[in-house]
């Protein structure tokens, strides 16, 4: 988590519209992921990264 904290800080400073667009892009990638473990990590990424309000 320490590695992600600076990234999360930067992402939180993005405008709401940009955070939503990035979250949608990540979700799109998650839907296309066939490996179950990677799918779960990708699916949880927007929340983990603080992209969701």
Biotite code that builds the C-alpha atoms (Angstrom):
import biotite.structure as struc

atoms = struc.array([
    struc.Atom([0.000, 0.000, 0.000], chain_id="A", res_id=1, res_name="UNK", atom_name="CA", element="C"),
    struc.Atom([2.916, 2.364, 0.637], chain_id="A", res_id=2, res_name="UNK", atom_name="CA", element="C"),
    struc.Atom([3.785, 2.217, -3.040], chain_id="A", res_id=3, res_name="UNK", atom_name="CA", element="C"),
    struc.Atom([0.252, 3.206, -4.008], chain_id="A", res_id=4, res_name="UNK", atom_name="CA", element="C"),
    struc.Atom([-0.144, 6.140, -1.597], chain_id="A", res_id=5, res_name="UNK", atom_name="CA", element="C"),
    struc.Atom([1.626, 8.727, -3.800], chain_id="A", res_id=6, res_name="UNK", atom_name="CA", element="C"),
    struc.Atom([-0.306, 7.500, -6.839], chain_id="A", res_id=7, res_name="UNK", atom_name="CA", element="C"),
    struc.Atom([-3.585, 7.692, -4.942], chain_id="A", res_id=8, res_name="UNK", atom_name="CA", element="C"),
    struc.Atom([-2.736, 11.247, -3.884], chain_id="A", res_id=9, res_name="UNK", atom_name="CA", element="C"),
    struc.Atom([-2.116, 12.282, -7.482], chain_id="A", res_id=10, res_name="UNK", atom_name="CA", element="C"),
    struc.Atom([-5.279, 10.592, -8.743], chain_id="A", res_id=11, res_name="UNK", atom_name="CA", element="C"),
    struc.Atom([-7.418, 12.293, -6.104], chain_id="A", res_id=12, res_name="UNK", atom_name="CA", element="C"),
    struc.Atom([-6.259, 15.646, -7.469], chain_id="A", res_id=13, res_name="UNK", atom_name="CA", element="C"),
    struc.Atom([-7.632, 14.846, -10.920], chain_id="A", res_id=14, res_name="UNK", atom_name="CA", element="C"),
    struc.Atom([-10.901, 16.471, -11.922], chain_id="A", res_id=15, res_name="UNK", atom_name="CA", element="C"),
    struc.Atom([-13.944, 14.283, -11.250], chain_id="A", res_id=16, res_name="UNK", atom_name="CA", element="C"),
    struc.Atom([-14.552, 13.745, -14.958], chain_id="A", res_id=17, res_name="UNK", atom_name="CA", element="C"),
    struc.Atom([-11.004, 12.429, -15.447], chain_id="A", res_id=18, res_name="UNK", atom_name="CA", element="C"),
    struc.Atom([-11.260, 10.118, -12.420], chain_id="A", res_id=19, res_name="UNK", atom_name="CA", element="C"),
    struc.Atom([-14.517, 8.701, -13.786], chain_id="A", res_id=20, res_name="UNK", atom_name="CA", element="C"),
    struc.Atom([-13.010, 8.183, -17.238], chain_id="A", res_id=21, res_name="UNK", atom_name="CA", element="C"),
    struc.Atom([-10.007, 6.368, -15.763], chain_id="A", res_id=22, res_name="UNK", atom_name="CA", element="C"),
    struc.Atom([-12.270, 4.200, -13.588], chain_id="A", res_id=23, res_name="UNK", atom_name="CA", element="C"),
    struc.Atom([-14.345, 3.286, -16.651], chain_id="A", res_id=24, res_name="UNK", atom_name="CA", element="C"),
    struc.Atom([-11.217, 2.391, -18.605], chain_id="A", res_id=25, res_name="UNK", atom_name="CA", element="C"),
    struc.Atom([-9.976, 0.164, -15.783], chain_id="A", res_id=26, res_name="UNK", atom_name="CA", element="C"),
    struc.Atom([-13.394, -1.502, -15.542], chain_id="A", res_id=27, res_name="UNK", atom_name="CA", element="C"),
    struc.Atom([-13.333, -2.151, -19.268], chain_id="A", res_id=28, res_name="UNK", atom_name="CA", element="C"),
    struc.Atom([-9.960, -3.865, -18.907], chain_id="A", res_id=29, res_name="UNK", atom_name="CA", element="C"),
    struc.Atom([-11.285, -5.864, -15.951], chain_id="A", res_id=30, res_name="UNK", atom_name="CA", element="C"),
    struc.Atom([-14.203, -7.150, -18.016], chain_id="A", res_id=31, res_name="UNK", atom_name="CA", element="C"),
    struc.Atom([-11.819, -8.365, -20.705], chain_id="A", res_id=32, res_name="UNK", atom_name="CA", element="C"),
    struc.Atom([-9.426, -10.064, -18.259], chain_id="A", res_id=33, res_name="UNK", atom_name="CA", element="C"),
    struc.Atom([-9.734, -13.863, -18.377], chain_id="A", res_id=34, res_name="UNK", atom_name="CA", element="C"),
    struc.Atom([-7.470, -14.710, -15.433], chain_id="A", res_id=35, res_name="UNK", atom_name="CA", element="C"),
    struc.Atom([-9.771, -14.760, -12.358], chain_id="A", res_id=36, res_name="UNK", atom_name="CA", element="C"),
    struc.Atom([-7.188, -13.310, -9.963], chain_id="A", res_id=37, res_name="UNK", atom_name="CA", element="C"),
    struc.Atom([-6.181, -10.501, -12.299], chain_id="A", res_id=38, res_name="UNK", atom_name="CA", element="C"),
    struc.Atom([-9.853, -9.844, -13.072], chain_id="A", res_id=39, res_name="UNK", atom_name="CA", element="C"),
    struc.Atom([-10.588, -9.333, -9.374], chain_id="A", res_id=40, res_name="UNK", atom_name="CA", element="C"),
    struc.Atom([-7.598, -7.032, -8.851], chain_id="A", res_id=41, res_name="UNK", atom_name="CA", element="C"),
    struc.Atom([-8.546, -4.949, -11.896], chain_id="A", res_id=42, res_name="UNK", atom_name="CA", element="C"),
    struc.Atom([-12.203, -4.845, -10.840], chain_id="A", res_id=43, res_name="UNK", atom_name="CA", element="C"),
    struc.Atom([-11.242, -3.516, -7.379], chain_id="A", res_id=44, res_name="UNK", atom_name="CA", element="C"),
    struc.Atom([-8.618, -1.074, -8.699], chain_id="A", res_id=45, res_name="UNK", atom_name="CA", element="C"),
    struc.Atom([-10.838, 2.021, -9.109], chain_id="A", res_id=46, res_name="UNK", atom_name="CA", element="C"),
    struc.Atom([-11.938, 1.839, -5.490], chain_id="A", res_id=47, res_name="UNK", atom_name="CA", element="C"),
    struc.Atom([-8.447, 0.972, -4.259], chain_id="A", res_id=48, res_name="UNK", atom_name="CA", element="C"),
    struc.Atom([-7.014, 3.935, -6.152], chain_id="A", res_id=49, res_name="UNK", atom_name="CA", element="C"),
    struc.Atom([-9.631, 6.333, -4.765], chain_id="A", res_id=50, res_name="UNK", atom_name="CA", element="C"),
    struc.Atom([-11.196, 7.014, -8.152], chain_id="A", res_id=51, res_name="UNK", atom_name="CA", element="C"),
    struc.Atom([-14.742, 6.477, -6.947], chain_id="A", res_id=52, res_name="UNK", atom_name="CA", element="C"),
    struc.Atom([-16.404, 9.215, -4.947], chain_id="A", res_id=53, res_name="UNK", atom_name="CA", element="C"),
])
